[in-house]
Amino acid sequence: MSAETRWTRRNVFRGAIVASGVVAAPSLLSACSSVGGDPLAKIKDGEVVRIGLSNEPPYAFDDGGTVTGESVEMYTAILKELGAKDGQIETSIVPWNSLIPGLNAGDYDLITAGMFITPERCAEAIFSEPDYITASTLLVPKDNPNELVDYTSFIDSELTLGVVSGAVEKDQAMAAGVDAANIAEIKNLNDLKSELASGRIDAIALTAPALNYAAQQSGGEFETVEPFVPVIDGKEQMGAGGAVFRPADTAFRDAVNAELAKIKGDKARWLSITEPFGFTDNEFPAEQYTTESLCQGEA
């Protein structure tokens, strides 16, 4: 789920979605919200605060008309701590590559999509501190017929690895030595699972929580391999994700970070938010993973 700078514009899909107080309400938007503006002031004034996300379970997704996910629930809880009321939070589901352009255009006030913190993205927006860390894994057909292990399984082979368009997995795979001809970029995980089920690709690369959740939901059709940490230029690439803000919204980012620190200071509370989506102690963000170090490519 990570670095790429080829951002595109997008058309926002808006629906009337209610989830844990998260609502998409165009009528409220037209009545009492404005494009852009100070999100903290919006919260104080009772205006709608808008969240941008993309369908990628278990971080953020529309579950039969209910918007939920680890990132959605984490930052909905934080926005409520900052004073947002039920009915004051709107969600916009958009294509992954459109998230940061839409944020910077003022289409929404923050992104809660489990987005990896990378130097490339830090040049376009600002991030909260990490709310999770994760290794990578592969989603494969039941019993792993090709005995895949990690990216190196695709080197000098006729196998095809599927990745989400705009995500870091393509760059990681190529850094590991996989030829671009062995990589298929698909717009979202649902389409990737269809390609895997049909045999047009041989595995999907993504974060461990995302693919473990996909395997659990597959009814035994898919499974995951042992999680692994990609290595680029001799450095391990443990993923770490957070919320994303416009560069000017430092006060909003800082307020969110203050509430996030309280949650991370109480692991039981962190787990109460994340465990329903397949997260464990393994994904709890260690102190060494800071936004500053991740933006500098040092973590």
C-alpha positions in Angstrom: 0.0 0.0 0.0 2.6 2.4 -0.5 4.8 4.7 -2.5 4.0 6.1 -6.0 3.9 9.7 -7.2 1.8 9.2 -10.3 -1.3 10.6 -8.7 -4.4 11.1 -10.8 -7.6 13.2 -10.4 -10.8 11.4 -9.5 -14.6 11.6 -9.3 -15.8 11.3 -5.7 -18.4 8.6 -5.0 -20.7 9.8 -2.3 -23.3 7.7 -0.7 -25.4 7.8 2.4 -23.3 5.5 4.6 -23.5 5.1 8.4 -21.0 3.3 10.4 -20.1 4.0 14.1 -21.3 7.5 13.6 -19.5 7.9 10.3 -21.9 9.3 7.8 -21.8 10.4 4.2 -24.4 13.2 4.0 -24.4 15.5 0.9 -27.3 17.5 2.4 -25.2 18.3 5.5 -22.3 19.1 3.3 -24.2 21.6 1.2 -25.9 23.1 4.3 -23.0 23.6 6.7 -19.7 22.6 5.3 -17.2 24.3 2.9 -14.5 23.0 0.6 -11.2 23.2 2.5 -11.0 25.2 5.6 -9.6 24.5 9.1 -10.8 21.0 10.2 -10.4 21.9 13.9 -12.6 24.9 13.4 -15.1 22.8 11.5 -15.3 20.4 14.4 -15.8 23.2 16.9 -18.5 24.9 14.7 -20.4 21.6 14.2 -19.6 21.4 10.5 -19.0 18.2 8.6 -15.5 16.8 8.6 -14.7 14.7 5.6 -12.7 11.5 5.5 -11.2 10.1 2.2 -10.6 6.4 2.0 -10.4 3.6 -0.5 -11.9 0.1 -0.5 -9.0 -2.0 1.0 -10.0 -4.3 3.8 -9.2 -4.4 6.7 -8.0 -0.8 6.8 -11.0 0.9 5.2 -13.9 -0.5 3.3 -17.6 -0.5 2.6 -19.0 -3.6 4.3 -22.5 -3.9 2.8 -23.3 -0.2 3.2 -21.3 0.3 6.4 -18.0 2.1 6.2 -15.5 0.5 8.6 -12.0 -0.8 9.0 -9.0 -0.4 11.3 -8.1 3.0 10.0 -11.6 4.3 9.8 -12.4 3.2 13.4 -9.1 4.5 14.8 -9.5 8.0 13.4 -13.3 8.2 14.0 -12.6 7.5 17.6 -9.9 10.3 17.6 -12.2 12.8 15.8 -14.8 12.1 18.5 -12.3 12.8 21.2 -11.6 16.1 19.4 -15.3 16.9 19.7 -16.9 15.6 16.5 -20.4 14.4 17.0 -22.4 11.5 15.4 -23.5 12.7 12.0 -20.6 15.2 11.7 -18.2 12.8 9.9 -18.6 12.2 6.2 -16.8 9.5 4.2 -15.8 9.5 0.5 -14.7 6.3 -1.1 -12.4 7.0 -4.0 -9.7 5.1 -6.1 -6.4 4.6 -4.3 -4.4 6.8 -6.7 -6.9 9.7 -6.2 -6.6 9.9 -2.4 -3.8 12.4 -2.0 -4.8 14.6 -5.0 -8.4 14.8 -3.6 -7.1 15.7 -0.2 -4.9 18.5 -1.5 -7.8 19.7 -3.6 -9.9 20.1 -0.5 -12.3 17.3 -1.3 -11.9 15.9 2.2 -10.0 16.9 5.4 -7.9 13.8 6.0 -7.3 10.3 4.6 -7.9 7.2 6.8 -6.9 4.4 4.5 -4.0 2.7 6.3 -1.6 4.5 3.9 2.1 3.7 4.3 4.3 6.6 5.3 7.0 6.9 2.6 9.4 9.7 1.5 7.5 10.0 -1.8 4.2 10.6 -0.1 5.7 12.9 2.5 6.6 15.2 -0.3 2.9 15.5 -1.2 1.2 15.6 2.2 1.8 15.3 6.0 1.2 12.2 8.2 0.2 11.3 11.7 2.5 9.2 13.7 2.1 5.5 12.7 -1.0 3.7 14.1 0.3 0.3 13.0 3.3 -1.5 11.5 3.2 -4.6 9.3 5.2 -7.1 7.3 4.2 -8.2 3.9 2.8 -11.5 2.7 1.5 -13.3 -0.4 -2.1 -14.5 -1.0 -2.0 -17.7 -2.9 -4.5 -20.5 -3.9 -5.2 -23.1 -1.3 -2.2 -25.4 -0.5 0.2 -22.9 -2.3 0.6 -25.1 -5.4 3.7 -23.1 -6.7 5.3 -23.2 -3.2 5.8 -19.4 -3.2 7.7 -17.8 -0.3 8.3 -14.2 -1.1 9.2 -11.9 -4.0 12.2 -14.0 -4.9 9.8 -16.8 -5.9 9.0 -14.8 -9.1 12.6 -14.2 -10.3 13.4 -16.0 -13.5 10.0 -17.6 -13.6 6.8 -17.6 -15.7 4.7 -16.7 -12.7 2.8 -13.5 -12.3 2.6 -11.4 -9.2 -0.5 -9.2 -8.7 -0.2 -5.8 -6.9 -2.5 -2.9 -6.3 -1.9 0.0 -8.7 -0.1 2.9 -7.0 1.1 0.7 -4.1 4.7 0.1 -3.0 4.6 -3.7 -3.6 5.6 -3.2 -7.3 8.7 -1.2 -6.3 9.5 -3.7 -3.6 9.2 -6.7 -5.9 11.4 -5.1 -8.6 14.0 -4.1 -6.0 14.1 -7.8 -5.1 14.8 -8.7 -8.7 11.4 -9.4 -10.2 11.0 -8.4 -13.8 8.2 -5.9 -14.6 6.9 -8.4 -17.1 6.1 -10.7 -14.1 4.0 -8.1 -12.3 0.4 -7.3 -13.0 -1.0 -4.0 -11.6 -4.7 -4.0 -10.8 -6.8 -1.2 -9.5 -8.0 -2.8 -6.3 -7.8 -5.9 -4.1 -11.2 -7.3 -5.1 -10.2 -7.3 -8.8 -6.9 -8.9 -7.8 -8.7 -11.7 -6.0 -10.8 -12.3 -9.1 -7.6 -12.6 -11.2 -6.1 -15.0 -8.6 -9.3 -17.2 -8.6 -9.2 -17.4 -12.4 -5.6 -18.3 -12.5 -4.5 -15.2 -14.5 -2.1 -14.3 -11.7 -0.3 -16.7 -9.3 -0.3 -14.6 -6.1 -1.1 -11.2 -4.6 1.4 -9.1 -2.6 0.2 -6.8 0.1 0.4 -6.2 3.8 -0.1 -9.2 6.2 -3.3 -7.8 7.8 -5.0 -7.1 4.4 -4.2 -10.5 3.0 -4.9 -12.5 6.2 -8.3 -10.9 6.2 -8.8 -11.8 2.5 -7.9 -15.4 3.3 -10.3 -15.5 6.2 -13.1 -14.2 4.0 -12.3 -16.6 1.1 -13.9 -19.8 2.6 -10.7 -21.7 2.2 -10.1 -20.8 -1.4 -7.0 -18.8 -0.6 -4.3 -18.8 2.1 -1.3 -16.7 3.0 2.4 -17.5 3.1 4.6 -16.8 6.2 4.9 -13.0 6.5 8.2 -11.5 5.3 9.9 -8.1 5.5 11.0 -6.9 2.0 14.6 -5.6 1.7 15.6 -2.7 -0.5 19.2 -1.6 -0.8 20.1 -3.8 2.1 17.4 -2.2 4.4 14.3 -3.9 5.7 11.1 -2.3 4.6 8.7 -2.8 7.4 5.5 -1.0 6.5 4.0 1.7 8.8 0.7 3.5 8.2 -1.1 6.6 9.5 -3.6 9.2 8.7 -2.8 11.8 6.0 -3.4 15.6 6.1 -2.9 18.6 3.8 0.5 20.2 4.4 -1.0 23.4 5.8 -3.1 21.5 8.4 -0.3 21.0 11.0 -2.5 22.0 13.9 -5.0 19.4 13.0 -2.3 16.8 12.5 -0.8 17.7 15.9 -4.2 17.4 17.7 -4.8 14.0 16.1 -1.3 12.9 17.1 -2.0 13.9 20.7 -5.1 11.6 20.8 -3.3 8.8 18.9 -0.5 8.9 21.5 -3.1 8.2 24.2 -4.4 5.2 22.4 -0.9 3.9 21.7 -0.1 4.4 25.4 -2.8 1.9 26.3 -2.2 -1.3 24.2 -5.5 -2.8 25.4 -7.4 0.1 23.9 -5.4 -0.1 20.7 -6.2 -3.8 20.4 -9.9 -3.1 21.1 -10.0 -1.0 18.0 -7.7 -3.1 15.8 -8.3 -6.7 16.7 -11.7 -7.0 15.0 -9.8 -6.4 11.7 -7.1 -9.1 12.2 -4.4 -7.0 13.9 -2.3 -8.4 16.7 0.6 -7.4 18.9 2.8 -7.9 15.9 1.3 -4.8 14.3 1.5 -2.6 17.3 3.8 0.3 16.3 7.1 0.1 18.1 8.7 3.4 19.2 11.4 3.2 16.6 8.9 3.8 13.8 8.3 7.6 13.7 6.9 9.7 10.9 10.1 11.7 10.8 12.3 8.6 10.3 9.8 7.1 7.8 9.6 10.3 5.8 13.4 10.3 5.6 13.5 6.7 4.6 15.5 5.7 7.7 13.0 3.4 9.5 
